[in-house]
Amino acid sequence: MTDPVLLWLREDLRFDDNPAMRAAAATGQPVACVFVLDDDTPGEMKMGGAQRWWLHHSLTAFSEDLKTREGALILRRGDARHIIPQLAEELGASDVFWNRRYMRWQTEADSDIKKELKDAGRGAESFNGRLLYEPWEIETKSGDPYRVFTPFWKNLQAKGEVREALPRVDKLTAPSSLPSSDRLEDWDLLPTRPDWATGFAPVWSPGEKGARARLREWLKNEAARYKDTRNRPDLDETSRLSPHLHFGEISPVTIWHDVQAGIKAGDIPADQGHTFLSEVAWREFSYHLLYYQPQMTEEPLQEKFADFEWDTDETALTAWQKGLTGYPIVDAGMRQLWQTGWMHNRVRMIVASFLIKDLLIHWREGMAWFWDTLVDADQANNTASWQWVAGCGADAAPYFRIFNPTTQGEKFDPDGDYIRKFVPELSRLPAKYIHDPSNAPKDVLKEAGIRLGETYPAPIVDHKKAREDALSRYQSIK
Ligand SMILES: Cc1cc2nc3c(=O)[nH]c(=O)nc-3n(C[C@H](O)[C@H](O)[C@H](O)COP(=O)(O)OP(=O)(O)OC[C@H]3O[C@@H](n4cnc5c(N)ncnc54)[C@H](O)[C@@H]3O)c2cc1C
């Protein structure tokens, strides 16, 4: 009888362009697939609530697709350091395959596991299934990692053609007898009391088919205008591929080639397509940064910021989290996040700037809230982006560039449609006042049914004064 191989699935729940899966299938041996819900590896960021919702649906979709390929998925919960070698032993697997991950706690765990498997006489092979280029494949002329995006992006483009996407795996025959598996329902990934995720299902279709459909629709309807509309939360024309990318339901290689094909065919103007690809490259840059600077999840990359004096204000933090700051664009963003598990990039920047610079609350608090509430929460992107807004990261917006939430709203949501959607109590305010209700005449407020401080909060801080405070705090560390 042929020994089986073990395919360890992580953030790569797809059959298209999956290098580890291709390698497992190519052995011609039976393939046992396993997914480990690992909340236990030391140093690991436990998966947040919104992502658990996504994971439940993504695993359901993957498992169904796997059955049509004669495969079966084993679910296990616990520390992968113990589970993977143990499962390989139970199965008598000759080899174990997986796609690499890049955060320090992940790479450390993976090397330990690889060693243990090899010590036990098994093959253990890992692949790049997550990035266009792995962090060490892009380096400066002197061999150092990058800290500035533009030269990183130039280098990435100069590397020549991104490798072709691998063909889909159509068959992954499971061994005739399989070790026990947890039941997905027993993992309790879905919220119940209360079910705060009711707004997620109408917006998202987790799973590879959902990812492919999303990419197709976006390429057909919106990609051609990406550069022009990407900053407009009211138009909502960005790809929304981020959670699919995070869970590996689609690969960046596939996205890259589909966009390039659209450019070549003349369906996407080159400047619009390239702007989009440069955003995909920001994801690569974030991975590059975190791979070389793993301390970034805790510490500012620019060391002088370690001395910055942050405020602790639970009331203000809660108002921010709940979307009750009295600044409509901030509140709309925070409520979009709570209701749908996602927020438009421009608004992420506005709400992050507000927390860090208007409320002087540590970026780590914001990062933690995003971690729990975003369906696309990603340690590399989330950390690098929070540090970028805080001005303490790589190639960051300077700290003294402080967003004015009112003018940002006026500029990027000119008619107030985004605010009307997520802050319905302001929906009857005319566009002229919707970004700054506290300056609306009394009769206008009355007409719109708004009582400031009752139906909608008055601003929790005065932006002008908050800005001055932030700048003087910044002076003290300069
Ligand atoms: C404070 C803050 C926190 C963030 N946290 C996350 C996070 O946890 N996970 C996450 O995926 N993104 C994060 N981002 C980046 C960005 O907001 C999202 O990737 C983007 O909004 C996702 O929507 P989209 O797929 O429609 O993006 P599109 O505009 O369609 O871009 C396509 C893809 O490119 C990548 N991308 C786009 N913008 C960025 C960026 N600025 N940095 C890195 N990659 C980018 C994403 O993978 C995205 O799916 C954060 C940004 C900020 C300002």
Ligand as a Chemical Component Dictionary entry (heavy atoms), coordinates in Angstrom:
data_LIG
# 
_chem_comp.id                   LIG 
_chem_comp.type                 NON-POLYMER 
_chem_comp.pdbx_formal_charge   0 
_chem_comp.three_letter_code    LIG 
# 
loop_
_chem_comp_atom.comp_id 
_chem_comp_atom.atom_id 
_chem_comp_atom.alt_atom_id 
_chem_comp_atom.type_symbol 
_chem_comp_atom.charge 
_chem_comp_atom.model_Cartn_x 
_chem_comp_atom.model_Cartn_y 
_chem_comp_atom.model_Cartn_z 
_chem_comp_atom.pdbx_ordinal 
LIG C1  C1  C 0 -5.068  51.688 9.809  1  
LIG C2  C2  C 0 -5.128  50.691 8.684  2  
LIG C3  C3  C 0 -5.233  49.327 8.959  3  
LIG C4  C4  C 0 -5.270  48.400 7.911  4  
LIG N1  N1  N 0 -5.387  47.061 8.228  5  
LIG C5  C5  C 0 -5.398  46.148 7.208  6  
LIG C6  C6  C 0 -5.529  44.763 7.502  7  
LIG O1  O1  O 0 -5.583  44.333 8.658  8  
LIG N2  N2  N 0 -5.583  43.903 6.446  9  
LIG C7  C7  C 0 -5.490  44.326 5.144  10 
LIG O2  O2  O 0 -5.540  43.499 4.224  11 
LIG N3  N3  N 0 -5.333  45.632 4.858  12 
LIG C8  C8  C 0 -5.299  46.556 5.836  13 
LIG N4  N4  N 0 -5.172  47.884 5.522  14 
LIG C9  C9  C 0 -4.882  48.272 4.125  15 
LIG C10 C10 C 0 -6.102  48.597 3.248  16 
LIG O3  O3  O 0 -6.954  49.485 3.910  17 
LIG C11 C11 C 0 -6.886  47.369 2.842  18 
LIG O4  O4  O 0 -6.025  46.383 2.304  19 
LIG C12 C12 C 0 -7.923  47.703 1.770  20 
LIG O5  O5  O 0 -8.796  48.704 2.227  21 
LIG C13 C13 C 0 -8.700  46.466 1.412  22 
LIG O6  O6  O 0 -9.742  46.761 0.526  23 
LIG P1  P1  P 0 -9.680  46.291 -0.979 24 
LIG O7  O7  O 0 -9.403  44.835 -1.041 25 
LIG O8  O8  O 0 -10.921 46.787 -1.629 26 
LIG O9  O9  O 0 -8.415  47.089 -1.514 27 
LIG P2  P2  P 0 -7.958  47.464 -2.993 28 
LIG O10 O10 O 0 -7.802  48.934 -3.019 29 
LIG O11 O11 O 0 -8.840  46.863 -4.002 30 
LIG O12 O12 O 0 -6.493  46.852 -3.074 31 
LIG C14 C14 C 0 -6.229  45.511 -3.506 32 
LIG C15 C15 C 0 -5.403  44.777 -2.474 33 
LIG O13 O13 O 0 -4.166  45.423 -2.254 34 
LIG C16 C16 C 0 -3.783  45.335 -0.883 35 
LIG N5  N5  N 0 -3.727  46.680 -0.310 36 
LIG C17 C17 C 0 -4.450  47.768 -0.674 37 
LIG N6  N6  N 0 -4.083  48.840 0.060  38 
LIG C18 C18 C 0 -3.120  48.417 0.898  39 
LIG C19 C19 C 0 -2.342  49.048 1.907  40 
LIG N7  N7  N 0 -2.468  50.354 2.173  41 
LIG N8  N8  N 0 -1.452  48.316 2.599  42 
LIG C20 C20 C 0 -1.289  47.002 2.326  43 
LIG N9  N9  N 0 -1.990  46.348 1.373  44 
LIG C21 C21 C 0 -2.903  47.039 0.673  45 
LIG C22 C22 C 0 -4.867  44.531 -0.187 46 
LIG O14 O14 O 0 -4.467  43.188 -0.129 47 
LIG C23 C23 C 0 -6.066  44.710 -1.109 48 
LIG O15 O15 O 0 -6.994  43.681 -1.029 49 
LIG C24 C24 C 0 -5.163  48.838 6.563  50 
LIG C25 C25 C 0 -5.066  50.214 6.302  51 
LIG C26 C26 C 0 -5.057  51.128 7.343  52 
LIG C27 C27 C 0 -4.937  52.602 7.024  53 
# 
loop_
_chem_comp_bond.comp_id 
_chem_comp_bond.atom_id_1 
_chem_comp_bond.atom_id_2 
_chem_comp_bond.value_order 
_chem_comp_bond.pdbx_ordinal 
LIG C1  C2  SING 1  
LIG C2  C3  SING 2  
LIG C2  C26 DOUB 3  
LIG C3  C4  DOUB 4  
LIG C4  N1  SING 5  
LIG C4  C24 SING 6  
LIG N1  C5  DOUB 7  
LIG C5  C6  SING 8  
LIG C5  C8  SING 9  
LIG C6  O1  DOUB 10 
LIG C6  N2  SING 11 
LIG N2  C7  SING 12 
LIG C7  O2  DOUB 13 
LIG C7  N3  SING 14 
LIG N3  C8  DOUB 15 
LIG C8  N4  SING 16 
LIG N4  C9  SING 17 
LIG N4  C24 SING 18 
LIG C9  C10 SING 19 
LIG C10 O3  SING 20 
LIG C10 C11 SING 21 
LIG C11 O4  SING 22 
LIG C11 C12 SING 23 
LIG C12 O5  SING 24 
LIG C12 C13 SING 25 
LIG C13 O6  SING 26 
LIG O6  P1  SING 27 
LIG P1  O7  DOUB 28 
LIG P1  O8  SING 29 
LIG P1  O9  SING 30 
LIG O9  P2  SING 31 
LIG P2  O10 DOUB 32 
LIG P2  O11 SING 33 
LIG P2  O12 SING 34 
LIG O12 C14 SING 35 
LIG C14 C15 SING 36 
LIG C15 O13 SING 37 
LIG C15 C23 SING 38 
LIG O13 C16 SING 39 
LIG C16 N5  SING 40 
LIG C16 C22 SING 41 
LIG N5  C17 SING 42 
LIG N5  C21 SING 43 
LIG C17 N6  DOUB 44 
LIG N6  C18 SING 45 
LIG C18 C19 SING 46 
LIG C18 C21 DOUB 47 
LIG C19 N7  SING 48 
LIG C19 N8  DOUB 49 
LIG N8  C20 SING 50 
LIG C20 N9  DOUB 51 
LIG N9  C21 SING 52 
LIG C22 O14 SING 53 
LIG C22 C23 SING 54 
LIG C23 O15 SING 55 
LIG C24 C25 DOUB 56 
LIG C25 C26 SING 57 
LIG C26 C27 SING 58 
# 
